[in-house]
């Protein structure tokens, strides 16, 4: 960029010549007036003109500069301050008026240097001077905003064109802004701009439709995007390959593979060229939804149309077949692939391992892969080791690890983590730590997955203090914990009734920037509910809601249990209504908690109404439901109705449990109906009921006088 300097001067002769003549003018500004061809200079004069110049000499040498001459100066690579000084100096000349071309060149230079506030001032100055605005000026400024990643400024300028500068934008301006918004990942704003374009009667182009469809697909509004495809013909626009590909990709990604297939057919009928990737998206969607054979047929059609399947095509089909357990078919397909790669072989091996066919997997490794010049890699061995561990063949997994090392393939942290996880799940913590030591001796550091397996196993085993020490070691090694790490610790501490320590770990979790999920809060909420600390549980729910963590049925059930336990039945019913308003579907446990709470506090009729509502919602009452109702009726001294309900549930094929029999026997004894109690006991034993310690306590207290001895005889 040229700057003012006294070291460089433009000769007085050329400056005076410049003043006498009209400078040659060539610029990319749209619609500039034709320049006088007589105004020309020699090649030497042009060379001199392009040299650095001194603005003060220019002031002295020229009596007056024209807009045309100023344009030529602004085209030179001089810096912004110098350009602005020349612009202002020229504007102060008597009888001089800036033209559109002068403003265009200056604003373009300002935009390239991010001087956006100056641009706003110049636009208002143009308006005050009565210069007619042209769309090309605004498009140029918008593009500068786009390059600077300022989509909001570009959108604002589009609105100002109409409201401030009385320049009606055409599709050109809208297309530029739409492109900027989508590139800046502002899809919703792009859609709004497009709909405003339509409302103002500006006819969109095929490009306009394509950009806004891409924007809508980005925010999963695929239906709206497909709707625009049908609207295109009303505006005289014909969909092209890019538009179809955008929609097909979005539909396949959304697992709407039938619609994607139909759109692919339409695309071909419309004469648009589909590439291999377009077919692959539909094939991927078909295979993902388990329709592998349809995907294979589409591959055949693809070949018939002259397209060659690529690695992705075959990879998707192989994975789809393996996922369905059709591994032999996958192997037959692999034999047809012209140039299979290691990924394809690993997919087939993974399929055999998932089916437990380890011999076949070994055959692929030892024979098929080697025939193509491939050796098993770390993924191959890790897949087999993982499969062996999941099947419980941990000894074979260890042998495979040794084979892997003998073949010169060094196991990595993923391989070791598989073994550690399996040992932890089997409760073999010593072996798990032995693997850790082996890793450490080889310079391999344990990762988050490995630490999580160990911490989870320690907490499950009740060694929460040891888990905390391992957690400190994890942090000391610079290994970042995740939600699983903290959830394991919180669960272990809650299980050990160390709730204050669990809350401290939860606080540390937030400080570490790890987002607490529903599992985290549910663990804490249920722990406080078990302790009877209802208010603490409610406070946790409030914090959960504040942090945007969704409440699920487990959360609500914990609160329902706490409220019912503390006798706040009305609040529990209100919470149940809130649960349904928030579209969290109540389950049988939710209804059972409420029914039990209602029965315990004498609202048996409300409990039966809730039972009817429960059945109406498609939920099936279980023995817990009926036990609560039977107990509730007995509490109200409606023992005969309880016995009738007992008879009804047996007719419906529901097996009573020990609680059912103990409840009925106990209440019949309490009300002096001893013969009925004996009859219920006898029937229960005949039907397979095994009396519990509670049963015998009830009978002993009922039939044996305090301090006396008696006999108790039951007729079977």
C-alpha positions as CSV (number, residue, x, y, z in Angstrom):
1,X,0.0,0.0,0.0
2,X,1.4,3.4,-1.0
3,X,1.8,6.1,1.7
4,X,2.6,9.7,1.6
5,X,6.3,10.2,1.7
6,X,8.6,13.1,0.9
7,X,11.0,10.6,-0.4
8,X,8.8,10.1,-3.5
9,X,7.3,12.9,-5.6
10,X,5.3,12.9,-8.7
11,X,6.9,15.3,-11.1
12,X,5.3,18.7,-11.5
13,X,5.2,18.2,-15.2
14,X,3.0,15.2,-15.0
15,X,0.8,16.7,-12.4
16,X,0.1,19.8,-14.5
17,X,-0.5,17.5,-17.5
18,X,-2.9,15.6,-15.3
19,X,-4.8,18.8,-14.5
20,X,-5.0,19.8,-18.2
21,X,-6.2,16.4,-19.4
22,X,-8.9,13.9,-18.5
23,X,-7.1,10.9,-17.1
24,X,-7.7,7.5,-18.7
25,X,-10.2,5.8,-16.5
26,X,-10.7,2.0,-16.3
27,X,-12.6,0.5,-13.4
28,X,-14.8,-2.5,-12.6
29,X,-17.6,-0.3,-11.3
30,X,-20.9,-1.3,-13.0
31,X,-22.6,1.2,-15.4
32,X,-19.8,3.8,-15.4
33,X,-20.1,6.4,-18.1
34,X,-18.0,6.0,-21.2
35,X,-14.6,7.8,-20.9
36,X,-13.4,10.2,-23.4
37,X,-10.9,8.3,-25.6
38,X,-8.9,11.5,-26.3
39,X,-7.8,11.6,-22.7
40,X,-4.7,9.4,-23.0
41,X,-1.2,9.6,-22.0
42,X,2.0,7.9,-23.0
43,X,3.3,4.7,-21.4
44,X,6.0,6.7,-19.6
45,X,3.4,9.1,-18.1
46,X,1.3,6.2,-16.8
47,X,4.4,4.7,-15.2
48,X,5.1,8.0,-13.5
49,X,1.5,8.3,-12.3
50,X,1.7,4.9,-10.6
51,X,4.7,5.8,-8.6
52,X,4.3,7.0,-4.9
53,X,3.3,10.6,-4.7
54,X,3.2,13.4,-2.2
55,X,-0.3,14.7,-1.5
56,X,1.0,18.2,-0.6
57,X,2.7,18.4,-4.0
58,X,-0.6,17.4,-5.5
59,X,-2.4,20.2,-3.7
60,X,0.2,22.7,-5.0
61,X,0.3,21.4,-8.5
62,X,-3.4,21.1,-9.4
63,X,-5.7,24.0,-9.6
64,X,-8.7,21.6,-9.6
65,X,-9.2,17.9,-9.6
66,X,-12.2,16.3,-11.3
67,X,-14.2,13.2,-10.1
68,X,-12.6,11.3,-13.0
69,X,-9.1,12.2,-11.8
70,X,-10.0,11.4,-8.2
71,X,-11.3,7.9,-9.3
72,X,-7.9,7.3,-10.9
73,X,-6.1,8.3,-7.7
74,X,-8.4,6.1,-5.6
75,X,-7.6,3.1,-7.8
76,X,-4.0,3.4,-6.8
77,X,-2.8,1.2,-3.9
78,X,-2.6,4.1,-1.5
79,X,-3.7,3.7,2.2
80,X,-7.1,4.6,3.6
81,X,-6.1,7.8,5.5
82,X,-4.5,9.2,2.4
83,X,-7.5,8.2,0.3
84,X,-9.9,9.8,2.7
85,X,-7.7,13.0,2.8
86,X,-7.7,13.2,-1.0
87,X,-11.5,12.6,-1.0
88,X,-12.2,15.3,1.5
89,X,-9.8,17.8,-0.1
90,X,-11.4,17.2,-3.5
91,X,-14.9,17.7,-2.0
92,X,-13.9,21.1,-0.6
93,X,-13.2,22.4,-4.1
94,X,-15.6,25.1,-5.2
95,X,-18.2,23.8,-7.6
96,X,-17.1,20.1,-7.2
97,X,-19.5,17.2,-6.6
98,X,-18.5,13.6,-5.9
99,X,-20.0,11.1,-8.2
100,X,-21.3,7.6,-7.6
101,X,-18.0,6.1,-9.0
102,X,-15.9,8.1,-6.5
103,X,-18.0,6.8,-3.6
104,X,-18.0,3.2,-5.0
105,X,-14.2,3.1,-5.2
106,X,-13.6,4.7,-1.8
107,X,-16.2,2.4,0.0
108,X,-14.7,-0.6,-1.7
109,X,-11.3,0.3,-0.3
110,X,-12.8,1.0,3.2
111,X,-14.6,-2.4,3.1
112,X,-11.4,-4.2,2.3
113,X,-9.9,-2.5,5.4
114,X,-12.9,-3.2,7.7
115,X,-13.7,0.5,8.1
116,X,-17.4,-0.1,8.4
117,X,-18.3,2.9,10.5
118,X,-16.8,5.2,7.9
119,X,-18.9,3.3,5.3
120,X,-22.1,4.1,7.2
121,X,-21.2,7.8,7.3
122,X,-20.4,7.9,3.6
123,X,-23.7,6.2,2.7
124,X,-25.6,8.9,4.6
125,X,-23.4,11.6,3.0
126,X,-24.4,10.2,-0.4
127,X,-28.0,10.4,0.6
128,X,-27.7,14.0,1.7
129,X,-25.9,14.9,-1.6
130,X,-28.8,13.4,-3.6
131,X,-26.7,10.7,-5.3
132,X,-28.8,7.9,-6.8
133,X,-27.9,4.6,-5.2
134,X,-27.3,1.5,-7.3
135,X,-27.7,-2.0,-6.1
136,X,-24.1,-2.9,-7.1
137,X,-22.8,-0.7,-4.3
138,X,-24.8,-2.5,-1.6
139,X,-23.9,-5.9,-3.0
140,X,-20.2,-5.0,-2.8
141,X,-20.5,-3.9,0.8
142,X,-22.5,-7.0,1.7
143,X,-19.7,-9.2,0.3
144,X,-17.2,-7.3,2.5
145,X,-19.4,-8.1,5.5
146,X,-19.5,-11.7,4.4
147,X,-15.7,-12.0,4.2
148,X,-15.5,-10.4,7.6
149,X,-18.0,-13.0,9.0
150,X,-20.5,-10.3,9.9
151,X,-23.8,-11.8,8.7
152,X,-25.9,-9.5,10.9
153,X,-24.4,-6.4,9.3
154,X,-25.2,-7.8,5.8
155,X,-28.8,-8.5,6.8
156,X,-29.1,-5.0,8.3
157,X,-27.8,-3.4,5.1
158,X,-30.4,-5.3,3.1
159,X,-33.2,-3.8,5.2
160,X,-31.6,-0.4,5.1
161,X,-31.5,-0.5,1.3
162,X,-35.3,-0.2,1.3
163,X,-36.0,1.7,4.5
164,X,-33.1,4.2,4.5
165,X,-31.7,4.5,1.0
166,X,-34.8,3.9,-1.1
167,X,-33.0,1.4,-3.3
168,X,-35.1,-1.6,-4.2
169,X,-33.0,-4.9,-3.9
170,X,-33.4,-7.5,-6.5
171,X,-32.7,-11.3,-6.3
172,X,-29.0,-10.4,-6.6
173,X,-28.9,-8.7,-3.2
174,X,-31.0,-11.4,-1.5
175,X,-28.9,-14.2,-3.0
176,X,-25.7,-12.6,-1.6
177,X,-27.2,-12.2,1.9
178,X,-28.6,-15.8,1.9
179,X,-25.2,-17.1,0.9
180,X,-23.6,-15.1,3.7
181,X,-26.1,-16.3,6.3
182,X,-25.8,-20.0,5.5
183,X,-22.0,-19.8,5.3
184,X,-22.0,-18.2,8.8
185,X,-24.3,-20.9,10.1
186,X,-27.4,-18.7,10.6
187,X,-29.9,-21.0,8.9
188,X,-33.0,-19.7,10.7
189,X,-32.2,-16.1,9.8
190,X,-31.6,-17.2,6.2
191,X,-35.1,-18.7,6.1
192,X,-36.7,-15.5,7.4
193,X,-34.8,-13.4,4.8
194,X,-36.1,-15.7,2.0
195,X,-39.7,-15.5,3.2
196,X,-39.4,-11.7,3.4
197,X,-38.1,-11.8,-0.2
198,X,-41.2,-13.6,-1.3
199,X,-43.5,-11.3,0.7
200,X,-41.9,-8.3,-1.1
201,X,-42.6,-9.8,-4.4
202,X,-39.0,-10.3,-5.4
203,X,-38.9,-13.4,-7.6
204,X,-36.4,-15.9,-6.2
205,X,-33.9,-17.9,-8.4
206,X,-33.0,-21.5,-8.3
207,X,-30.0,-20.5,-6.3
208,X,-32.2,-18.8,-3.7
209,X,-34.3,-21.9,-3.3
210,X,-31.2,-24.1,-3.0
211,X,-29.6,-22.0,-0.3
212,X,-32.7,-21.7,1.8
213,X,-33.4,-25.4,1.5
214,X,-29.9,-26.2,2.7
215,X,-30.5,-23.8,5.6
216,X,-33.8,-25.5,6.5
217,X,-32.2,-29.0,6.4
218,X,-29.5,-27.8,8.7
219,X,-32.1,-27.1,11.5
220,X,-34.0,-30.4,10.7
221,X,-36.9,-28.6,9.0
222,X,-36.9,-31.1,6.2
223,X,-40.6,-30.9,5.5
224,X,-40.4,-27.2,5.0
225,X,-37.5,-27.7,2.6
226,X,-39.4,-30.3,0.6
227,X,-42.4,-28.0,0.5
228,X,-40.2,-25.4,-1.2
229,X,-39.3,-27.9,-3.9
230,X,-43.0,-28.0,-4.9
231,X,-43.2,-24.2,-4.9
232,X,-40.3,-23.7,-7.3
233,X,-42.4,-24.1,-10.5
234,X,-44.7,-21.3,-9.4
235,X,-41.7,-18.9,-9.7
236,X,-40.4,-20.4,-13.0
237,X,-37.5,-22.1,-11.3
238,X,-36.4,-25.7,-12.1
239,X,-34.7,-27.8,-9.4
240,X,-31.1,-28.8,-10.2
241,X,-28.9,-31.6,-9.0
242,X,-27.6,-29.6,-6.0
243,X,-31.1,-29.1,-4.7
244,X,-32.1,-32.7,-5.0
245,X,-28.9,-33.9,-3.4
246,X,-29.4,-31.5,-0.5
247,X,-32.9,-32.9,0.2
248,X,-32.0,-36.6,-0.4
249,X,-29.1,-36.3,2.1
250,X,-31.3,-34.6,4.7
251,X,-34.1,-37.2,4.3
252,X,-31.7,-40.1,4.5
253,X,-30.0,-38.6,7.6
254,X,-33.5,-38.3,9.2
255,X,-34.1,-42.0,8.4
256,X,-36.9,-41.1,6.0
257,X,-35.5,-43.4,3.4
258,X,-38.7,-44.0,1.5
259,X,-39.0,-40.3,0.7
260,X,-35.3,-40.1,-0.2
261,X,-35.8,-43.0,-2.6
262,X,-38.8,-41.3,-4.3
263,X,-36.9,-38.1,-4.6
264,X,-34.0,-39.9,-6.2
265,X,-36.4,-41.4,-8.8
266,X,-37.8,-37.9,-9.4
267,X,-34.3,-36.5,-9.7
268,X,-33.4,-39.0,-12.5
269,X,-36.7,-38.4,-14.3
270,X,-36.1,-34.6,-14.2
271,X,-32.8,-35.2,-16.1
272,X,-30.6,-34.2,-13.2
273,X,-27.3,-35.9,-12.8
274,X,-27.0,-37.9,-9.6
275,X,-23.5,-38.7,-8.4
276,X,-22.3,-41.8,-6.5
277,X,-22.7,-39.9,-3.2
278,X,-26.4,-39.3,-3.9
279,X,-27.0,-43.1,-4.4
280,X,-24.8,-43.8,-1.3
281,X,-27.0,-41.7,1.0
282,X,-30.1,-43.6,0.0
283,X,-28.2,-46.9,0.3
284,X,-27.0,-45.9,3.7
285,X,-30.5,-45.0,4.8
286,X,-31.9,-48.4,3.6
287,X,-29.1,-50.4,5.3
288,X,-29.4,-48.4,8.5
289,X,-33.2,-49.2,8.7
290,X,-32.4,-52.9,8.1
291,X,-33.4,-53.0,4.4
292,X,-30.1,-54.3,3.2
293,X,-31.5,-56.2,0.2
294,X,-33.2,-53.1,-1.1
295,X,-29.9,-51.3,-0.7
296,X,-28.2,-54.0,-2.8
297,X,-30.9,-53.7,-5.5
298,X,-30.2,-50.0,-5.6
299,X,-26.5,-50.7,-6.1
300,X,-27.4,-52.9,-9.1
301,X,-29.5,-50.1,-10.6
302,X,-26.7,-47.7,-9.9
303,X,-24.3,-49.9,-11.9
304,X,-26.8,-50.3,-14.7
305,X,-26.9,-46.5,-15.0
306,X,-23.1,-46.4,-15.5
307,X,-22.0,-45.5,-11.9
308,X,-19.3,-47.4,-10.2
309,X,-19.8,-48.2,-6.5
310,X,-17.0,-46.9,-4.3
311,X,-15.6,-48.0,-1.0
312,X,-18.4,-46.3,0.9
313,X,-21.0,-48.1,-1.1
314,X,-19.6,-51.5,-0.3
315,X,-18.7,-50.6,3.3
316,X,-22.3,-49.6,4.0
317,X,-23.7,-52.8,2.5
318,X,-21.2,-54.9,4.5
319,X,-22.0,-53.2,7.7
320,X,-25.7,-53.6,7.1
321,X,-25.4,-57.3,6.4
322,X,-23.2,-57.8,9.5
323,X,-25.6,-55.8,11.7
324,X,-28.4,-58.2,10.7
325,X,-26.2,-61.2,11.4
326,X,-26.0,-62.2,7.8
327,X,-22.2,-62.5,7.9
328,X,-21.9,-65.2,5.3
329,X,-23.7,-63.0,2.8
330,X,-21.4,-60.2,3.8
331,X,-18.4,-62.4,3.0
332,X,-19.9,-63.3,-0.4
333,X,-20.3,-59.6,-1.1
334,X,-16.7,-58.9,-0.1
335,X,-15.5,-61.5,-2.6
336,X,-17.1,-59.4,-5.3
337,X,-15.4,-56.1,-4.3
338,X,-12.7,-55.3,-6.9
339,X,-10.2,-53.9,-4.4
340,X,-11.3,-54.5,-0.8
341,X,-9.5,-52.5,1.9
342,X,-8.6,-53.2,5.5
343,X,-11.7,-51.4,6.8
344,X,-14.0,-53.8,4.8
345,X,-12.1,-56.9,6.2
346,X,-12.4,-55.4,9.8
347,X,-16.2,-54.9,9.2
348,X,-16.5,-58.6,8.3
349,X,-14.4,-59.7,11.2
350,X,-16.5,-57.6,13.5
351,X,-19.6,-59.2,12.2
352,X,-18.3,-62.7,12.8
353,X,-17.1,-61.8,16.3
354,X,-20.6,-60.2,17.1
355,X,-22.1,-63.6,16.2
356,X,-19.6,-65.5,18.3
357,X,-18.1,-67.2,15.2
358,X,-14.5,-66.7,16.3
359,X,-13.1,-69.5,14.1
360,X,-14.5,-67.8,10.9
361,X,-13.1,-64.5,12.1
362,X,-9.7,-66.1,12.5
363,X,-10.0,-67.7,9.0
364,X,-10.6,-64.2,7.6
365,X,-7.6,-62.8,9.5
366,X,-5.2,-65.7,8.6
367,X,-6.2,-66.5,5.0
368,X,-8.5,-64.0,3.3
369,X,-6.7,-60.8,4.4
370,X,-3.3,-62.1,3.7
371,X,-4.3,-63.2,0.2
372,X,-4.8,-59.5,-0.6
373,X,-1.6,-58.5,1.0
374,X,-3.1,-57.1,4.2
375,X,-2.0,-57.8,7.8
376,X,-4.4,-57.5,10.8
377,X,-4.0,-54.1,12.4
378,X,-4.7,-53.0,15.9
379,X,-8.4,-52.5,15.2
380,X,-8.6,-56.1,14.0
381,X,-7.1,-57.6,17.2
382,X,-9.0,-55.2,19.5
383,X,-12.3,-56.2,17.8
384,X,-11.6,-59.9,18.4
385,X,-10.4,-59.3,22.0
386,X,-13.5,-57.2,22.7
387,X,-15.7,-60.0,21.3
388,X,-14.0,-62.7,23.4
389,X,-14.4,-60.5,26.5
390,X,-18.1,-59.9,25.9
391,X,-18.6,-63.7,25.6
392,X,-16.8,-64.3,28.8
393,X,-13.7,-65.9,27.2
394,X,-11.3,-63.6,29.0
395,X,-8.5,-66.3,29.0
396,X,-8.7,-66.5,25.2
397,X,-8.7,-62.7,25.1
398,X,-5.4,-62.7,27.0
399,X,-4.0,-65.3,24.6
400,X,-5.0,-63.1,21.6
401,X,-3.2,-60.2,23.2
402,X,0.0,-62.2,23.4
403,X,-0.5,-63.3,19.8
404,X,-0.9,-59.7,18.8
405,X,2.3,-58.7,20.5
406,X,4.2,-61.7,19.0
407,X,3.0,-60.6,15.5
408,X,4.6,-57.2,16.1
409,X,1.3,-55.3,16.5
410,X,1.6,-53.3,19.7
411,X,-1.6,-53.0,21.8
412,X,-2.8,-49.5,22.6
413,X,-4.8,-48.0,25.4
414,X,-8.1,-49.1,23.7
415,X,-7.0,-52.7,23.7
416,X,-6.0,-52.6,27.4
417,X,-9.1,-50.8,28.3
418,X,-11.2,-53.6,26.9
419,X,-9.5,-56.1,29.2
420,X,-9.7,-53.8,32.2
421,X,-13.4,-53.2,31.7
422,X,-14.1,-57.0,31.5
423,X,-12.1,-57.7,34.6
424,X,-14.0,-55.0,36.4
425,X,-17.4,-56.2,35.4
426,X,-16.5,-59.7,36.6
427,X,-15.3,-58.2,40.0
428,X,-11.7,-59.3,39.4
429,X,-10.2,-56.0,40.4
430,X,-6.7,-57.5,41.1
431,X,-6.4,-58.7,37.5
432,X,-7.7,-55.3,36.3
433,X,-4.9,-53.5,38.2
434,X,-2.4,-56.0,37.0
435,X,-3.3,-55.0,33.4
436,X,-2.8,-51.3,34.5
437,X,0.6,-52.1,35.8
438,X,1.5,-53.9,32.5
439,X,0.4,-50.8,30.6
440,X,2.4,-48.5,32.8
441,X,5.6,-50.6,32.3
442,X,5.2,-50.2,28.5
443,X,4.7,-46.4,28.8
444,X,1.0,-46.5,28.0
445,X,-1.1,-44.1,30.1
446,X,-4.6,-45.1,31.3
447,X,-7.3,-43.1,29.6
448,X,-10.7,-41.9,30.9
449,X,-12.5,-45.1,29.8
450,X,-10.0,-47.2,31.8
451,X,-10.3,-45.0,34.9
452,X,-14.1,-45.1,34.7
453,X,-14.1,-48.9,34.6
454,X,-11.9,-49.1,37.8
455,X,-13.8,-46.3,39.7
456,X,-17.2,-47.8,38.8
457,X,-16.1,-51.3,39.9
458,X,-14.6,-50.0,43.2
459,X,-17.8,-48.0,44.0
460,X,-20.0,-51.1,43.2
461,X,-17.8,-53.1,45.5
462,X,-18.3,-50.6,48.3
463,X,-14.7,-49.3,48.2
464,X,-15.7,-45.7,47.6
465,X,-12.7,-44.3,49.5
466,X,-10.4,-46.2,47.2
467,X,-12.4,-44.9,44.3
468,X,-11.9,-41.4,45.5
469,X,-8.1,-41.9,45.8
470,X,-8.0,-43.3,42.2
471,X,-10.0,-40.3,41.1
472,X,-7.3,-38.0,42.6
473,X,-4.7,-40.0,40.8
474,X,-6.7,-39.6,37.6
475,X,-6.7,-35.8,38.0
476,X,-3.0,-35.8,38.9
477,X,-2.2,-37.5,35.6
478,X,-4.1,-34.9,33.6
479,X,-6.8,-37.3,32.6
480,X,-10.1,-35.4,32.2
481,X,-13.1,-37.0,34.0
482,X,-16.4,-37.2,32.3
483,X,-20.1,-37.6,33.5
484,X,-19.7,-41.3,33.9
485,X,-16.7,-40.8,36.3
486,X,-18.6,-38.4,38.5
487,X,-21.9,-40.4,38.4
488,X,-20.0,-43.5,39.6
489,X,-18.5,-41.6,42.5
490,X,-21.8,-40.0,43.4
491,X,-23.6,-43.3,43.3
492,X,-21.0,-45.0,45.4
493,X,-21.2,-42.2,48.0
494,X,-25.0,-42.2,48.1
495,X,-24.9,-46.0,48.5
496,X,-22.6,-45.5,51.5
497,X,-25.0,-42.7,52.8
498,X,-22.3,-40.1,52.5
499,X,-24.6,-37.5,50.9
500,X,-22.7,-34.4,51.9
501,X,-19.6,-35.9,50.2
502,X,-21.7,-36.8,47.2
503,X,-22.9,-33.2,47.0
504,X,-19.3,-32.0,47.2
505,X,-18.4,-34.3,44.2
506,X,-21.4,-32.9,42.4
507,X,-20.1,-29.4,43.0
508,X,-16.6,-30.4,41.7
509,X,-18.3,-31.8,38.7
510,X,-19.7,-28.4,37.8
511,X,-16.4,-26.7,38.5
512,X,-14.7,-29.1,36.1
513,X,-17.1,-28.0,33.4
514,X,-18.7,-31.5,33.1
515,X,-22.5,-31.2,32.6
516,X,-24.5,-33.1,35.2
517,X,-27.1,-35.2,33.5
518,X,-30.4,-36.8,34.5
519,X,-28.6,-39.8,36.0
520,X,-26.6,-37.5,38.3
521,X,-29.6,-35.7,39.7
522,X,-31.7,-38.8,40.0
523,X,-29.0,-40.6,42.0
524,X,-28.9,-37.7,44.5
525,X,-32.6,-37.1,44.6
526,X,-33.4,-40.7,45.4
527,X,-30.7,-40.8,48.0
528,X,-32.2,-37.8,49.8
529,X,-35.7,-39.3,49.5
530,X,-34.5,-42.5,51.2
531,X,-33.2,-40.4,54.0
532,X,-36.5,-38.6,54.3
533,X,-35.0,-35.2,53.3
534,X,-37.8,-34.1,51.0
535,X,-36.8,-30.4,50.8
536,X,-33.2,-31.2,49.7
537,X,-34.6,-33.5,47.0
538,X,-36.9,-30.6,45.8
539,X,-34.0,-28.2,45.8
540,X,-32.1,-30.6,43.6
541,X,-35.0,-30.7,41.2
542,X,-35.1,-26.9,41.0
543,X,-31.3,-26.9,40.3
544,X,-31.9,-29.6,37.7
545,X,-34.6,-27.5,35.9
546,X,-32.4,-24.3,36.2
547,X,-29.6,-26.0,34.4
548,X,-31.8,-27.3,31.6
549,X,-31.5,-30.9,32.6
550,X,-34.7,-32.8,31.6
551,X,-36.8,-34.5,34.3
552,X,-37.7,-38.1,33.4
553,X,-40.0,-40.6,35.0
554,X,-37.3,-41.7,37.5
555,X,-37.0,-38.1,38.7
556,X,-40.7,-37.6,39.1
557,X,-41.1,-41.0,40.8
558,X,-38.5,-40.0,43.4
559,X,-40.4,-36.8,44.2
560,X,-43.8,-38.6,44.3
561,X,-42.3,-41.1,46.7
562,X,-41.0,-38.3,48.9
563,X,-44.3,-36.3,48.9
564,X,-46.4,-39.3,49.5
565,X,-44.1,-40.5,52.3
566,X,-44.4,-37.1,54.0
567,X,-48.2,-36.9,53.6
568,X,-48.3,-34.2,51.0
569,X,-50.8,-36.1,48.8
570,X,-52.2,-32.9,47.2
571,X,-48.8,-31.8,46.1
572,X,-48.1,-35.3,44.8
573,X,-51.2,-35.2,42.7
574,X,-50.2,-31.8,41.4
575,X,-46.8,-33.1,40.5
576,X,-48.4,-36.0,38.7
577,X,-50.4,-33.5,36.6
578,X,-47.2,-31.5,35.9
579,X,-45.5,-34.7,34.8
580,X,-48.1,-35.3,32.1
581,X,-48.1,-31.6,31.0
582,X,-44.4,-31.9,30.5
583,X,-45.0,-35.0,28.3
584,X,-43.3,-37.4,30.6
585,X,-45.3,-40.6,30.4
586,X,-46.2,-41.9,33.9
587,X,-45.4,-45.6,34.4
588,X,-46.9,-48.3,36.7
589,X,-44.4,-47.3,39.4
590,X,-45.7,-43.6,39.3
591,X,-49.3,-44.7,39.7
592,X,-48.5,-47.2,42.4
593,X,-46.7,-44.6,44.5
594,X,-49.8,-42.3,44.3
595,X,-52.3,-45.2,44.9
596,X,-50.3,-46.3,48.0
597,X,-50.1,-42.7,49.3
598,X,-53.8,-42.1,48.8
599,X,-54.7,-45.4,50.5
600,X,-52.4,-44.8,53.5
601,X,-54.1,-41.4,54.1
602,X,-57.7,-42.7,53.8
603,X,-58.4,-41.6,50.3
604,X,-59.3,-45.1,49.0
605,X,-62.0,-43.9,46.6
606,X,-59.5,-41.5,44.9
607,X,-57.1,-44.4,44.7
608,X,-59.7,-46.5,42.8
609,X,-60.4,-43.6,40.4
610,X,-56.6,-43.3,39.8
611,X,-56.6,-47.1,39.1
612,X,-59.3,-46.6,36.4
613,X,-57.4,-43.7,34.9
614,X,-54.2,-45.9,35.0
615,X,-56.0,-48.7,33.0
616,X,-57.4,-46.1,30.6
617,X,-53.9,-44.9,29.9
618,X,-52.9,-48.4,28.8
619,X,-50.9,-49.2,32.0
620,X,-51.3,-52.6,33.5
621,X,-51.8,-52.7,37.3
622,X,-49.5,-55.2,39.1
623,X,-49.6,-57.0,42.4
624,X,-48.1,-53.9,44.1
625,X,-51.1,-51.9,42.9
626,X,-53.6,-54.3,44.4
627,X,-51.6,-54.8,47.6
628,X,-51.9,-51.0,48.3
629,X,-55.7,-51.0,47.6
630,X,-56.2,-54.1,49.7
631,X,-54.3,-52.5,52.6
632,X,-56.2,-49.3,52.1
633,X,-59.6,-51.0,52.3
634,X,-58.5,-52.9,55.4
635,X,-57.3,-49.6,57.0
636,X,-60.8,-48.3,56.5
637,X,-62.2,-51.5,58.1
638,X,-63.7,-52.5,54.8
639,X,-62.1,-56.0,55.1
640,X,-64.9,-57.8,53.2
641,X,-64.3,-55.5,50.2
642,X,-60.6,-56.2,50.5
643,X,-61.3,-59.9,50.4
644,X,-63.5,-59.4,47.3
645,X,-60.7,-57.6,45.6
646,X,-58.4,-60.4,46.5
647,X,-60.8,-62.9,44.9
648,X,-61.1,-60.7,41.7
649,X,-57.3,-60.5,41.1
650,X,-57.1,-64.3,41.3
651,X,-59.9,-64.6,38.8
652,X,-57.9,-62.2,36.5
653,X,-54.9,-64.5,36.7
654,X,-52.7,-62.3,38.9
655,X,-50.7,-64.2,41.5
656,X,-50.9,-62.8,45.0
657,X,-47.5,-62.6,46.8
658,X,-46.5,-62.8,50.5
659,X,-47.5,-59.2,51.1
660,X,-51.0,-59.9,49.9
661,X,-51.5,-62.8,52.2
662,X,-49.8,-61.2,55.2
663,X,-52.0,-58.1,54.8
664,X,-55.2,-60.0,54.7
665,X,-54.3,-62.5,57.4
666,X,-53.1,-59.6,59.7
667,X,-56.3,-57.5,59.3
668,X,-58.6,-60.5,59.7
669,X,-56.8,-61.4,62.9
670,X,-56.9,-57.8,64.1
671,X,-60.7,-57.6,63.5
672,X,-61.3,-61.0,65.3
673,X,-62.1,-62.9,62.1
674,X,-59.8,-65.8,63.0
675,X,-61.5,-68.5,61.0
676,X,-61.2,-66.4,57.8
677,X,-57.6,-65.7,58.6
678,X,-57.0,-69.5,58.9
679,X,-58.9,-70.1,55.7
680,X,-56.8,-67.5,53.8
681,X,-53.6,-69.0,55.2
682,X,-54.6,-72.5,54.2
683,X,-55.6,-71.5,50.7
684,X,-52.4,-69.6,50.3
685,X,-50.3,-72.6,51.3
686,X,-52.3,-74.8,48.9
687,X,-51.6,-72.3,46.1
688,X,-47.8,-72.3,46.7
689,X,-47.6,-69.5,49.2
690,X,-44.6,-69.9,51.5
691,X,-45.2,-68.3,54.9
692,X,-42.6,-65.7,55.8
693,X,-41.3,-64.7,59.2
694,X,-43.9,-61.9,59.2
695,X,-46.7,-64.4,58.6
696,X,-45.6,-66.5,61.6
697,X,-45.3,-63.4,63.8
698,X,-48.9,-62.4,62.9
699,X,-50.3,-65.8,63.7
700,X,-48.3,-66.3,66.9
701,X,-49.3,-62.9,68.3
702,X,-52.9,-63.6,67.3
703,X,-53.4,-67.2,68.5
704,X,-50.9,-67.6,71.4
705,X,-51.9,-65.7,74.5
706,X,-49.2,-63.5,76.0
707,X,-47.2,-65.6,78.5
708,X,-49.3,-68.8,77.8
709,X,-49.0,-71.8,75.6
710,X,-51.6,-73.0,73.2
711,X,-52.0,-75.1,70.1
712,X,-52.6,-74.0,66.5
713,X,-54.0,-76.5,64.0
714,X,-54.7,-75.7,60.4
715,X,-56.7,-78.0,58.2
716,X,-55.3,-78.2,54.6
